[in-house]
Amino acid sequence: MITRKDLNALATELKDNRPGANWSLNKQLQWQMDVKSIARVCRSSNPNFDYGRFITACGGLFNVLGE
């Protein structure tokens, strides 16, 4: 099982590597898809996993499509 310590380490790494607003749309979308994929794996490995909290800890998602 993935521990809270593991999740925190993952979220910190992803946040530290989050593309800036000046990066290309493709890089932003790829980072976002990677974060969501990792979150889905974590959710399947830990019944107490909080998807939204993890996304927030990673720095949140981009509003790249103007939604």
Residue pairs with C-beta under 8 A, 6 or more apart in sequence:
1 45
1 46
2 42
2 45
2 46
2 49
7 42
7 46
7 49
7 54
7 57
8 57
10 38
10 42
11 54
11 57
11 58
12 57
14 31
14 34
14 35
14 38
14 58
14 59
15 57
15 58
15 59
17 31
18 31
18 58
18 59
19 27
19 28
19 31
25 64
28 62
28 64
29 62
29 64
31 62
32 61
32 62
32 64
35 55
35 58
35 61
36 55
36 61
39 49
39 51
39 54
39 55
42 49
42 54
43 49
43 51
55 61
